[in-house]
Amino acid sequence: MLVGKAAAFLRAGREAVPEVGERLARAEPFLGTAEEAWALHQAYALIPTASFAHAILEPCPPSLAVATLPRMTWSDLGSPGRVYEILAGVRRQPAWALASDLTAS
């Protein structure tokens, strides 16, 4: 299980694979224009492939911690619908789920 603030993961990614940010920055002038889809397609097509674990997590051990957790069950959430299925199974409804108009699919 990986837990952290999105800002920390983004910072680690920018430091480890700066080419990703550079490619996306090239698309920024096209956002909101008729060329936006083309620019984003080009940016993603040219972004180098990188393993999150190897390229981003391995270089930043000082920023990582390991904790022992009680026995738990793994579930691949993968989609908003799957998240809602799990929440229904454990009878929990966080405020964001109650306010959302997403439906399980």
Phi and psi in radians as a Rosetta constraint file:
Dihedral C 1 N 2 CA 2 C 2 CIRCULARHARMONIC -2.068 0.35
Dihedral N 2 CA 2 C 2 N 3 CIRCULARHARMONIC 2.176 0.35
Dihedral C 2 N 3 CA 3 C 3 CIRCULARHARMONIC -2.262 0.35
Dihedral N 3 CA 3 C 3 N 4 CIRCULARHARMONIC 2.373 0.35
Dihedral C 3 N 4 CA 4 C 4 CIRCULARHARMONIC 3.115 0.35
Dihedral N 4 CA 4 C 4 N 5 CIRCULARHARMONIC 3.033 0.35
Dihedral C 4 N 5 CA 5 C 5 CIRCULARHARMONIC -1.446 0.35
Dihedral N 5 CA 5 C 5 N 6 CIRCULARHARMONIC 2.441 0.35
Dihedral C 5 N 6 CA 6 C 6 CIRCULARHARMONIC -0.970 0.35
Dihedral N 6 CA 6 C 6 N 7 CIRCULARHARMONIC -0.693 0.35
Dihedral C 6 N 7 CA 7 C 7 CIRCULARHARMONIC -1.045 0.35
Dihedral N 7 CA 7 C 7 N 8 CIRCULARHARMONIC -0.651 0.35
Dihedral C 7 N 8 CA 8 C 8 CIRCULARHARMONIC -1.199 0.35
Dihedral N 8 CA 8 C 8 N 9 CIRCULARHARMONIC -0.712 0.35
Dihedral C 8 N 9 CA 9 C 9 CIRCULARHARMONIC -1.160 0.35
Dihedral N 9 CA 9 C 9 N 10 CIRCULARHARMONIC -0.709 0.35
Dihedral C 9 N 10 CA 10 C 10 CIRCULARHARMONIC -1.118 0.35
Dihedral N 10 CA 10 C 10 N 11 CIRCULARHARMONIC -0.737 0.35
Dihedral C 10 N 11 CA 11 C 11 CIRCULARHARMONIC -1.086 0.35
Dihedral N 11 CA 11 C 11 N 12 CIRCULARHARMONIC -0.795 0.35
Dihedral C 11 N 12 CA 12 C 12 CIRCULARHARMONIC -1.088 0.35
Dihedral N 12 CA 12 C 12 N 13 CIRCULARHARMONIC -0.695 0.35
Dihedral C 12 N 13 CA 13 C 13 CIRCULARHARMONIC -1.135 0.35
Dihedral N 13 CA 13 C 13 N 14 CIRCULARHARMONIC -0.744 0.35
Dihedral C 13 N 14 CA 14 C 14 CIRCULARHARMONIC -1.081 0.35
Dihedral N 14 CA 14 C 14 N 15 CIRCULARHARMONIC -0.669 0.35
Dihedral C 14 N 15 CA 15 C 15 CIRCULARHARMONIC -1.272 0.35
Dihedral N 15 CA 15 C 15 N 16 CIRCULARHARMONIC -0.710 0.35
Dihedral C 15 N 16 CA 16 C 16 CIRCULARHARMONIC -1.421 0.35
Dihedral N 16 CA 16 C 16 N 17 CIRCULARHARMONIC -0.639 0.35
Dihedral C 16 N 17 CA 17 C 17 CIRCULARHARMONIC -2.335 0.35
Dihedral N 17 CA 17 C 17 N 18 CIRCULARHARMONIC 1.227 0.35
Dihedral C 17 N 18 CA 18 C 18 CIRCULARHARMONIC -1.077 0.35
Dihedral N 18 CA 18 C 18 N 19 CIRCULARHARMONIC -0.383 0.35
Dihedral C 18 N 19 CA 19 C 19 CIRCULARHARMONIC -1.050 0.35
Dihedral N 19 CA 19 C 19 N 20 CIRCULARHARMONIC -0.524 0.35
Dihedral C 19 N 20 CA 20 C 20 CIRCULARHARMONIC -1.113 0.35
Dihedral N 20 CA 20 C 20 N 21 CIRCULARHARMONIC -0.880 0.35
Dihedral C 20 N 21 CA 21 C 21 CIRCULARHARMONIC -1.097 0.35
Dihedral N 21 CA 21 C 21 N 22 CIRCULARHARMONIC -0.672 0.35
Dihedral C 21 N 22 CA 22 C 22 CIRCULARHARMONIC -1.118 0.35
Dihedral N 22 CA 22 C 22 N 23 CIRCULARHARMONIC -0.752 0.35
Dihedral C 22 N 23 CA 23 C 23 CIRCULARHARMONIC -1.133 0.35
Dihedral N 23 CA 23 C 23 N 24 CIRCULARHARMONIC -0.767 0.35
Dihedral C 23 N 24 CA 24 C 24 CIRCULARHARMONIC -1.181 0.35
Dihedral N 24 CA 24 C 24 N 25 CIRCULARHARMONIC -0.593 0.35
Dihedral C 24 N 25 CA 25 C 25 CIRCULARHARMONIC -1.107 0.35
Dihedral N 25 CA 25 C 25 N 26 CIRCULARHARMONIC -0.559 0.35
Dihedral C 25 N 26 CA 26 C 26 CIRCULARHARMONIC -1.168 0.35
Dihedral N 26 CA 26 C 26 N 27 CIRCULARHARMONIC -0.427 0.35
Dihedral C 26 N 27 CA 27 C 27 CIRCULARHARMONIC -1.487 0.35
Dihedral N 27 CA 27 C 27 N 28 CIRCULARHARMONIC -0.321 0.35
Dihedral C 27 N 28 CA 28 C 28 CIRCULARHARMONIC -0.956 0.35
Dihedral N 28 CA 28 C 28 N 29 CIRCULARHARMONIC -0.734 0.35
Dihedral C 28 N 29 CA 29 C 29 CIRCULARHARMONIC -1.078 0.35
Dihedral N 29 CA 29 C 29 N 30 CIRCULARHARMONIC -0.329 0.35
Dihedral C 29 N 30 CA 30 C 30 CIRCULARHARMONIC -1.614 0.35
Dihedral N 30 CA 30 C 30 N 31 CIRCULARHARMONIC -0.136 0.35
Dihedral C 30 N 31 CA 31 C 31 CIRCULARHARMONIC -1.072 0.35
Dihedral N 31 CA 31 C 31 N 32 CIRCULARHARMONIC 2.329 0.35
Dihedral C 31 N 32 CA 32 C 32 CIRCULARHARMONIC 1.433 0.35
Dihedral N 32 CA 32 C 32 N 33 CIRCULARHARMONIC 0.108 0.35
Dihedral C 32 N 33 CA 33 C 33 CIRCULARHARMONIC -1.970 0.35
Dihedral N 33 CA 33 C 33 N 34 CIRCULARHARMONIC 3.046 0.35
Dihedral C 33 N 34 CA 34 C 34 CIRCULARHARMONIC -1.144 0.35
Dihedral N 34 CA 34 C 34 N 35 CIRCULARHARMONIC -0.361 0.35
Dihedral C 34 N 35 CA 35 C 35 CIRCULARHARMONIC -1.610 0.35
Dihedral N 35 CA 35 C 35 N 36 CIRCULARHARMONIC 0.058 0.35
Dihedral C 35 N 36 CA 36 C 36 CIRCULARHARMONIC -0.977 0.35
Dihedral N 36 CA 36 C 36 N 37 CIRCULARHARMONIC -0.889 0.35
Dihedral C 36 N 37 CA 37 C 37 CIRCULARHARMONIC -1.046 0.35
Dihedral N 37 CA 37 C 37 N 38 CIRCULARHARMONIC -0.764 0.35
Dihedral C 37 N 38 CA 38 C 38 CIRCULARHARMONIC -1.064 0.35
Dihedral N 38 CA 38 C 38 N 39 CIRCULARHARMONIC -0.816 0.35
Dihedral C 38 N 39 CA 39 C 39 CIRCULARHARMONIC -1.100 0.35
Dihedral N 39 CA 39 C 39 N 40 CIRCULARHARMONIC -0.741 0.35
Dihedral C 39 N 40 CA 40 C 40 CIRCULARHARMONIC -1.189 0.35
Dihedral N 40 CA 40 C 40 N 41 CIRCULARHARMONIC -0.687 0.35
Dihedral C 40 N 41 CA 41 C 41 CIRCULARHARMONIC -1.030 0.35
Dihedral N 41 CA 41 C 41 N 42 CIRCULARHARMONIC -0.801 0.35
Dihedral C 41 N 42 CA 42 C 42 CIRCULARHARMONIC -1.094 0.35
Dihedral N 42 CA 42 C 42 N 43 CIRCULARHARMONIC -0.767 0.35
Dihedral C 42 N 43 CA 43 C 43 CIRCULARHARMONIC -1.051 0.35
Dihedral N 43 CA 43 C 43 N 44 CIRCULARHARMONIC -0.855 0.35
Dihedral C 43 N 44 CA 44 C 44 CIRCULARHARMONIC -1.208 0.35
Dihedral N 44 CA 44 C 44 N 45 CIRCULARHARMONIC -0.569 0.35
Dihedral C 44 N 45 CA 45 C 45 CIRCULARHARMONIC -1.147 0.35
Dihedral N 45 CA 45 C 45 N 46 CIRCULARHARMONIC -0.521 0.35
Dihedral C 45 N 46 CA 46 C 46 CIRCULARHARMONIC -1.750 0.35
Dihedral N 46 CA 46 C 46 N 47 CIRCULARHARMONIC -0.066 0.35
Dihedral C 46 N 47 CA 47 C 47 CIRCULARHARMONIC -1.221 0.35
Dihedral N 47 CA 47 C 47 N 48 CIRCULARHARMONIC 2.339 0.35
Dihedral C 47 N 48 CA 48 C 48 CIRCULARHARMONIC -1.179 0.35
Dihedral N 48 CA 48 C 48 N 49 CIRCULARHARMONIC 2.521 0.35
Dihedral C 48 N 49 CA 49 C 49 CIRCULARHARMONIC -1.301 0.35
Dihedral N 49 CA 49 C 49 N 50 CIRCULARHARMONIC 2.358 0.35
Dihedral C 49 N 50 CA 50 C 50 CIRCULARHARMONIC -2.546 0.35
Dihedral N 50 CA 50 C 50 N 51 CIRCULARHARMONIC 2.503 0.35
Dihedral C 50 N 51 CA 51 C 51 CIRCULARHARMONIC -1.425 0.35
Dihedral N 51 CA 51 C 51 N 52 CIRCULARHARMONIC 2.184 0.35
Dihedral C 51 N 52 CA 52 C 52 CIRCULARHARMONIC -0.992 0.35
Dihedral N 52 CA 52 C 52 N 53 CIRCULARHARMONIC -0.813 0.35
Dihedral C 52 N 53 CA 53 C 53 CIRCULARHARMONIC -1.137 0.35
Dihedral N 53 CA 53 C 53 N 54 CIRCULARHARMONIC -0.835 0.35
Dihedral C 53 N 54 CA 54 C 54 CIRCULARHARMONIC -1.373 0.35
Dihedral N 54 CA 54 C 54 N 55 CIRCULARHARMONIC -0.758 0.35
Dihedral C 54 N 55 CA 55 C 55 CIRCULARHARMONIC -1.435 0.35
Dihedral N 55 CA 55 C 55 N 56 CIRCULARHARMONIC -0.526 0.35
Dihedral C 55 N 56 CA 56 C 56 CIRCULARHARMONIC -1.920 0.35
Dihedral N 56 CA 56 C 56 N 57 CIRCULARHARMONIC -0.845 0.35
Dihedral C 56 N 57 CA 57 C 57 CIRCULARHARMONIC -1.330 0.35
Dihedral N 57 CA 57 C 57 N 58 CIRCULARHARMONIC -0.745 0.35
Dihedral C 57 N 58 CA 58 C 58 CIRCULARHARMONIC -1.023 0.35
Dihedral N 58 CA 58 C 58 N 59 CIRCULARHARMONIC -0.704 0.35
Dihedral C 58 N 59 CA 59 C 59 CIRCULARHARMONIC -1.254 0.35
Dihedral N 59 CA 59 C 59 N 60 CIRCULARHARMONIC -0.195 0.35
Dihedral C 59 N 60 CA 60 C 60 CIRCULARHARMONIC -2.096 0.35
Dihedral N 60 CA 60 C 60 N 61 CIRCULARHARMONIC 0.859 0.35
Dihedral C 60 N 61 CA 61 C 61 CIRCULARHARMONIC -0.970 0.35
Dihedral N 61 CA 61 C 61 N 62 CIRCULARHARMONIC -0.609 0.35
Dihedral C 61 N 62 CA 62 C 62 CIRCULARHARMONIC -1.074 0.35
Dihedral N 62 CA 62 C 62 N 63 CIRCULARHARMONIC -0.382 0.35
Dihedral C 62 N 63 CA 63 C 63 CIRCULARHARMONIC -1.595 0.35
Dihedral N 63 CA 63 C 63 N 64 CIRCULARHARMONIC -0.031 0.35
Dihedral C 63 N 64 CA 64 C 64 CIRCULARHARMONIC -1.903 0.35
Dihedral N 64 CA 64 C 64 N 65 CIRCULARHARMONIC 2.696 0.35
Dihedral C 64 N 65 CA 65 C 65 CIRCULARHARMONIC -2.454 0.35
Dihedral N 65 CA 65 C 65 N 66 CIRCULARHARMONIC 2.733 0.35
Dihedral C 65 N 66 CA 66 C 66 CIRCULARHARMONIC -2.116 0.35
Dihedral N 66 CA 66 C 66 N 67 CIRCULARHARMONIC 2.398 0.35
Dihedral C 66 N 67 CA 67 C 67 CIRCULARHARMONIC -2.303 0.35
Dihedral N 67 CA 67 C 67 N 68 CIRCULARHARMONIC 2.522 0.35
Dihedral C 67 N 68 CA 68 C 68 CIRCULARHARMONIC -1.438 0.35
Dihedral N 68 CA 68 C 68 N 69 CIRCULARHARMONIC 2.290 0.35
Dihedral C 68 N 69 CA 69 C 69 CIRCULARHARMONIC -1.991 0.35
Dihedral N 69 CA 69 C 69 N 70 CIRCULARHARMONIC 2.696 0.35
Dihedral C 69 N 70 CA 70 C 70 CIRCULARHARMONIC -1.168 0.35
Dihedral N 70 CA 70 C 70 N 71 CIRCULARHARMONIC 2.871 0.35
Dihedral C 70 N 71 CA 71 C 71 CIRCULARHARMONIC -0.958 0.35
Dihedral N 71 CA 71 C 71 N 72 CIRCULARHARMONIC 2.299 0.35
Dihedral C 71 N 72 CA 72 C 72 CIRCULARHARMONIC -2.543 0.35
Dihedral N 72 CA 72 C 72 N 73 CIRCULARHARMONIC 2.960 0.35
Dihedral C 72 N 73 CA 73 C 73 CIRCULARHARMONIC -1.838 0.35
Dihedral N 73 CA 73 C 73 N 74 CIRCULARHARMONIC 2.408 0.35
Dihedral C 73 N 74 CA 74 C 74 CIRCULARHARMONIC -1.531 0.35
Dihedral N 74 CA 74 C 74 N 75 CIRCULARHARMONIC 2.446 0.35
Dihedral C 74 N 75 CA 75 C 75 CIRCULARHARMONIC -2.473 0.35
Dihedral N 75 CA 75 C 75 N 76 CIRCULARHARMONIC 2.200 0.35
Dihedral C 75 N 76 CA 76 C 76 CIRCULARHARMONIC -1.413 0.35
Dihedral N 76 CA 76 C 76 N 77 CIRCULARHARMONIC 1.874 0.35
Dihedral C 76 N 77 CA 77 C 77 CIRCULARHARMONIC -1.306 0.35
Dihedral N 77 CA 77 C 77 N 78 CIRCULARHARMONIC -0.911 0.35
Dihedral C 77 N 78 CA 78 C 78 CIRCULARHARMONIC 1.058 0.35
Dihedral N 78 CA 78 C 78 N 79 CIRCULARHARMONIC -0.481 0.35
Dihedral C 78 N 79 CA 79 C 79 CIRCULARHARMONIC -2.654 0.35
Dihedral N 79 CA 79 C 79 N 80 CIRCULARHARMONIC 2.737 0.35
Dihedral C 79 N 80 CA 80 C 80 CIRCULARHARMONIC -1.003 0.35
Dihedral N 80 CA 80 C 80 N 81 CIRCULARHARMONIC -0.673 0.35
Dihedral C 80 N 81 CA 81 C 81 CIRCULARHARMONIC -1.046 0.35
Dihedral N 81 CA 81 C 81 N 82 CIRCULARHARMONIC -0.696 0.35
Dihedral C 81 N 82 CA 82 C 82 CIRCULARHARMONIC -1.159 0.35
Dihedral N 82 CA 82 C 82 N 83 CIRCULARHARMONIC -0.638 0.35
Dihedral C 82 N 83 CA 83 C 83 CIRCULARHARMONIC -1.061 0.35
Dihedral N 83 CA 83 C 83 N 84 CIRCULARHARMONIC -0.808 0.35
Dihedral C 83 N 84 CA 84 C 84 CIRCULARHARMONIC -1.131 0.35
Dihedral N 84 CA 84 C 84 N 85 CIRCULARHARMONIC -0.622 0.35
Dihedral C 84 N 85 CA 85 C 85 CIRCULARHARMONIC -1.067 0.35
Dihedral N 85 CA 85 C 85 N 86 CIRCULARHARMONIC -0.798 0.35
Dihedral C 85 N 86 CA 86 C 86 CIRCULARHARMONIC -1.121 0.35
Dihedral N 86 CA 86 C 86 N 87 CIRCULARHARMONIC -0.775 0.35
Dihedral C 86 N 87 CA 87 C 87 CIRCULARHARMONIC -1.056 0.35
Dihedral N 87 CA 87 C 87 N 88 CIRCULARHARMONIC -0.703 0.35
Dihedral C 87 N 88 CA 88 C 88 CIRCULARHARMONIC -1.135 0.35
Dihedral N 88 CA 88 C 88 N 89 CIRCULARHARMONIC -0.659 0.35
Dihedral C 88 N 89 CA 89 C 89 CIRCULARHARMONIC -1.178 0.35
Dihedral N 89 CA 89 C 89 N 90 CIRCULARHARMONIC -0.529 0.35
Dihedral C 89 N 90 CA 90 C 90 CIRCULARHARMONIC -1.758 0.35
Dihedral N 90 CA 90 C 90 N 91 CIRCULARHARMONIC 0.084 0.35
Dihedral C 90 N 91 CA 91 C 91 CIRCULARHARMONIC 0.980 0.35
Dihedral N 91 CA 91 C 91 N 92 CIRCULARHARMONIC 0.799 0.35
Dihedral C 91 N 92 CA 92 C 92 CIRCULARHARMONIC -2.149 0.35
Dihedral N 92 CA 92 C 92 N 93 CIRCULARHARMONIC 2.415 0.35
Dihedral C 92 N 93 CA 93 C 93 CIRCULARHARMONIC -2.372 0.35
Dihedral N 93 CA 93 C 93 N 94 CIRCULARHARMONIC 1.614 0.35
Dihedral C 93 N 94 CA 94 C 94 CIRCULARHARMONIC -1.133 0.35
Dihedral N 94 CA 94 C 94 N 95 CIRCULARHARMONIC 2.783 0.35
Dihedral C 94 N 95 CA 95 C 95 CIRCULARHARMONIC -0.964 0.35
Dihedral N 95 CA 95 C 95 N 96 CIRCULARHARMONIC -0.687 0.35
Dihedral C 95 N 96 CA 96 C 96 CIRCULARHARMONIC -1.133 0.35
Dihedral N 96 CA 96 C 96 N 97 CIRCULARHARMONIC -0.563 0.35
Dihedral C 96 N 97 CA 97 C 97 CIRCULARHARMONIC -1.276 0.35
Dihedral N 97 CA 97 C 97 N 98 CIRCULARHARMONIC -0.635 0.35
Dihedral C 97 N 98 CA 98 C 98 CIRCULARHARMONIC -1.212 0.35
Dihedral N 98 CA 98 C 98 N 99 CIRCULARHARMONIC -0.590 0.35
Dihedral C 98 N 99 CA 99 C 99 CIRCULARHARMONIC -1.447 0.35
Dihedral N 99 CA 99 C 99 N 100 CIRCULARHARMONIC -0.253 0.35
Dihedral C 99 N 100 CA 100 C 100 CIRCULARHARMONIC -1.412 0.35
Dihedral N 100 CA 100 C 100 N 101 CIRCULARHARMONIC 2.615 0.35
Dihedral C 100 N 101 CA 101 C 101 CIRCULARHARMONIC -1.756 0.35
Dihedral N 101 CA 101 C 101 N 102 CIRCULARHARMONIC 0.188 0.35
Dihedral C 101 N 102 CA 102 C 102 CIRCULARHARMONIC -1.257 0.35
Dihedral N 102 CA 102 C 102 N 103 CIRCULARHARMONIC 2.549 0.35
Dihedral C 102 N 103 CA 103 C 103 CIRCULARHARMONIC -2.078 0.35
Dihedral N 103 CA 103 C 103 N 104 CIRCULARHARMONIC 2.645 0.35
Dihedral C 103 N 104 CA 104 C 104 CIRCULARHARMONIC -1.144 0.35
Dihedral N 104 CA 104 C 104 N 105 CIRCULARHARMONIC 2.384 0.35
